[in-house]
Amino acid sequence: MKIHADEVRGHERFEFGRNWQAFIPLIDRNRIDQAEQSLRSFLGDQDLDGKRFLDIGSGSGIISLAARRAGMRVVSFDYDPASVACTEKLRRHYFEADLDWQVLEGSILDETFVSALGQFEIVYAWGILHHTGAMWRALETTGHLVAAGGWLIIAIYNDQGPWSRFWRRIKRTYNRLPRWLRLPFALVIMVPREMKIAFVPIVKFRPMSYLSQWSRSASDGKRGMSRWIDMIDWVGGYPFEVAKPEEIFEFFKQRGFVLEKLTTSAGELGCNEFAFRRIEPCDGRMSNR
């Protein structure tokens, strides 16, 4: 299996961790509270204290931090060493020497690594499995990590057909450019879309309602993320795979999961969001998909 550094050098992978490093200084109490509210929006008012929580592709670490604040025993891992460093930095800052939050470097595609993790009451893989380069295998492996009765919370890019193929080419191009050209390229790609988004506030003479979304303190209002960081993540995020919501639903239905909550992207750019609960124990078999 190729290692992360080789994939970056070969222009096969976006440096998500490098992007997250720019987000770490923006993390404040408001963003952390939003991240925790996001988790609870999926899990309801159930008692989370002491439950095992796995954060696959922990990125900045903000969701892992929210889970630990909620009283869960957390295991975070990421394939990108810079992302691991970001998560570890948050752990040291907020939960130094805490035995109930473990931060690891590893890949969801590494069977030896994954088999040593065990199973968890809550498995969280938000916007990460479609960046592995082997999404369906990653989904399969992720499902095996959920204990009977446990929850699986995932977000997977929506399949827009030709538009998804267009964006795949954009992302691949971004990663093949010299570093100094990547930011200008991202701006050229995103400015038309941002102009469309800004149009309504401008014609209503409320341009600041749009501009304020780009301030250092502004978050997405959902998971405590940054609009700017998300934009670079979107343009550069490669590898890139997609799925229709019904494909994800059927995939996990066949593996003993029931869908508890679904939020689609309504056919637009972005992710479909799923909360599944395992109602049948894992039989240990792997799919050939």
C-alpha positions in Angstrom: 0.0 0.0 0.0 1.3 3.4 -0.9 2.1 5.8 1.9 0.7 9.3 2.2 4.0 11.1 1.3 4.3 9.1 -1.9 0.8 9.9 -3.0 1.3 13.6 -2.3 4.6 13.6 -4.3 2.8 11.7 -7.1 0.0 14.4 -7.2 -2.5 11.6 -6.3 -3.6 13.2 -3.0 -4.6 16.5 -1.5 -2.8 17.5 1.7 -5.9 17.8 3.9 -3.7 18.1 7.0 -1.9 21.1 5.6 -5.3 22.7 5.1 -6.4 21.8 8.7 -3.3 23.4 10.1 -4.7 26.7 9.0 -8.0 26.0 10.8 -6.5 25.1 14.2 -6.0 28.8 15.3 -9.7 29.5 14.5 -11.0 27.0 16.9 -12.8 28.6 19.8 -15.6 27.8 22.3 -18.3 28.7 19.8 -17.0 26.3 17.1 -16.5 23.5 19.6 -20.1 24.0 20.9 -21.4 23.8 17.3 -19.4 20.6 16.7 -21.0 19.0 19.8 -24.5 20.2 18.8 -23.9 18.6 15.4 -23.1 15.2 17.0 -26.1 15.4 19.3 -28.4 16.3 16.3 -27.7 12.7 15.1 -27.7 10.9 18.4 -30.6 12.6 20.1 -30.7 13.0 23.9 -29.2 9.6 24.6 -26.6 9.3 27.4 -23.2 9.4 25.7 -21.1 9.2 28.8 -18.6 6.3 28.6 -19.5 5.2 25.1 -16.7 4.3 22.7 -16.4 6.8 19.8 -14.3 6.3 16.7 -13.4 9.3 14.5 -12.2 8.1 11.1 -10.2 10.8 9.3 -10.2 13.1 12.3 -8.8 16.1 10.4 -8.6 19.1 12.7 -9.8 17.0 15.7 -12.7 19.2 16.5 -15.3 16.4 16.3 -13.1 14.2 18.5 -12.9 17.0 21.0 -16.6 17.5 20.9 -17.1 13.7 21.5 -14.7 13.7 24.4 -16.4 16.8 26.0 -19.6 14.8 25.7 -18.1 12.2 27.9 -17.3 9.5 25.3 -14.1 7.5 25.2 -12.5 8.5 21.9 -10.2 7.0 19.4 -9.2 9.3 16.6 -7.1 8.4 13.5 -6.1 9.8 10.2 -4.0 8.8 7.2 -2.5 12.3 6.9 0.4 12.9 9.4 -0.4 16.6 9.5 -4.0 15.9 10.4 -2.8 13.5 13.2 -0.7 16.4 14.5 -3.7 18.7 14.5 -5.8 16.3 16.4 -3.0 15.6 18.9 -2.6 19.3 19.4 -6.2 19.7 20.4 -6.0 16.7 22.7 -3.0 18.1 24.5 -4.6 21.5 24.8 -8.0 20.4 26.2 -7.4 16.9 27.6 -3.7 16.6 28.3 -2.6 13.2 29.7 -6.2 11.9 29.2 -6.3 8.1 28.9 -9.8 8.2 27.3 -8.7 10.0 24.1 -6.3 8.1 21.9 -4.9 9.7 18.7 -3.4 7.3 16.0 -2.0 7.5 12.5 -3.5 4.9 10.2 -5.6 4.1 7.1 -9.1 2.7 7.0 -7.8 0.6 4.1 -5.2 -1.1 6.3 -6.8 -4.3 7.4 -4.1 -5.0 10.1 -4.5 -1.6 11.6 -8.3 -1.6 11.5 -8.7 -5.1 13.0 -6.8 -4.0 16.1 -9.3 -1.2 16.8 -12.2 -3.3 17.9 -15.8 -2.1 17.7 -17.4 1.1 18.9 -20.9 2.3 19.9 -20.5 5.3 17.6 -18.4 5.4 14.4 -18.0 8.8 12.7 -16.6 9.2 9.2 -17.6 12.6 7.9 -16.6 13.5 4.4 -13.5 11.2 4.4 -14.3 7.8 2.9 -14.8 9.2 -0.6 -11.2 10.5 -0.4 -9.6 7.1 0.2 -9.3 6.1 -3.4 -11.3 2.9 -2.6 -14.6 4.3 -1.2 -16.7 1.1 -1.3 -14.0 -1.0 0.4 -13.6 1.8 3.0 -17.4 1.8 3.6 -17.3 -2.0 4.1 -14.5 -1.8 6.6 -16.1 1.1 8.4 -19.3 -0.9 8.9 -17.4 -3.7 10.6 -16.2 -1.3 13.2 -19.8 -0.6 14.5 -20.9 -2.7 17.4 -24.3 -4.3 17.5 -26.9 -1.6 18.3 -24.2 1.0 17.6 -24.4 4.1 15.3 -22.6 4.9 12.1 -22.6 8.6 11.0 -21.2 9.3 7.6 -21.2 12.0 4.9 -20.6 11.0 1.3 -20.3 13.3 -1.8 -23.5 13.3 -3.9 -23.3 11.8 -7.3 -24.2 14.5 -9.8 -23.3 12.5 -12.9 -21.4 14.7 -15.5 -20.9 17.4 -12.9 -19.1 15.0 -10.6 -16.8 14.0 -13.4 -16.2 17.6 -14.1 -15.2 18.3 -10.4 -13.0 15.2 -10.4 -11.0 16.7 -13.2 -10.8 20.1 -11.4 -9.5 18.4 -8.2 -7.0 16.3 -10.1 -5.8 19.4 -11.9 -5.4 21.4 -8.7 -3.1 18.7 -7.2 -1.0 18.6 -10.3 -0.3 22.3 -10.3 2.8 23.9 -8.7 2.0 25.1 -5.2 2.1 28.7 -6.1 -0.6 28.3 -8.7 -3.1 26.3 -6.6 -4.6 29.3 -4.7 -5.2 31.4 -7.8 -6.7 28.3 -9.5 -9.0 27.7 -6.6 -10.2 31.3 -6.7 -10.8 31.2 -10.5 -12.9 28.1 -10.0 -14.9 29.3 -7.0 -15.5 33.0 -7.8 -18.4 32.3 -10.3 -20.2 30.2 -7.7 -19.5 32.7 -4.9 -20.9 35.5 -7.1 -24.1 33.5 -7.5 -24.3 33.0 -3.7 -23.6 36.7 -3.1 -26.2 38.0 -5.6 -29.2 37.9 -3.3 -27.6 39.7 -0.3 -26.3 42.3 -2.7 -29.6 43.1 -4.5 -31.2 43.2 -1.0 -28.6 45.8 0.0 -27.2 43.5 2.7 -23.7 42.7 1.3 -22.3 42.4 4.8 -24.5 39.3 5.5 -22.4 37.6 2.8 -19.0 39.1 3.6 -19.3 38.2 7.3 -19.2 34.5 6.3 -15.6 35.0 5.4 -14.4 36.5 8.7 -12.0 34.5 10.9 -14.7 34.1 13.6 -17.4 33.0 11.2 -18.3 29.3 11.1 -20.6 27.2 8.9 -23.2 27.3 11.6 -23.4 23.5 11.5 -20.1 21.8 12.6 -18.0 24.8 13.5 -16.0 24.7 10.3 -14.6 27.6 8.3 -16.0 28.6 4.9 -12.5 29.4 3.6 -11.0 26.1 4.7 -13.9 24.2 3.3 -13.6 26.0 -0.1 -9.9 24.9 -0.5 -10.8 21.4 0.7 -13.6 21.2 -1.9 -11.4 22.4 -4.9 -8.4 20.3 -3.9 -10.0 17.3 -2.2 -8.6 14.3 -4.2 -9.1 11.3 -4.6 -12.7 12.0 -5.2 -15.6 9.5 -5.4 -19.4 9.9 -5.2 -22.5 7.9 -4.6 -26.3 8.4 -4.8 -28.1 8.3 -1.5 -30.0 5.2 -2.5 -26.8 3.4 -3.2 -25.5 4.1 0.3 -28.8 3.2 1.8 -28.9 -0.2 0.1 -25.3 -0.9 0.8 -25.8 -0.7 4.6 -29.3 -2.1 4.6 -27.8 -5.4 3.2 -25.3 -5.3 6.1 -27.7 -5.2 8.9 -28.1 -1.4 9.3 -31.3 0.7 9.5 -31.3 4.3 8.4 -32.3 6.6 11.3 -31.6 10.0 9.6 -30.9 11.3 6.1 -30.1 14.8 4.9 -29.5 15.0 1.2 -27.7 17.8 -0.7 -30.9 18.2 -2.8 -29.0 17.4 -6.0 -26.5 20.2 -5.4 -22.8 20.1 -4.6 -21.8 18.6 -1.3 -22.5 15.6 0.8 -25.5 13.4 1.6 -25.5 12.9 5.4 -26.5 9.5 7.0 -27.0 8.2 10.5 -27.4 4.4 10.5 -27.9 2.1 13.4 -26.7 -1.5 13.4 -29.5 -3.9 14.2 -27.7 -7.1 13.2 -24.3 -8.2 14.4 -21.4 -8.2 11.9 -21.0 -11.6 10.2 -17.3 -10.9 9.4 -17.7 -11.3 5.7 -16.3 -8.7 3.3 -17.9 -7.5 0.1 -16.3 -8.0 -3.3 -17.8 -4.7 -4.6 
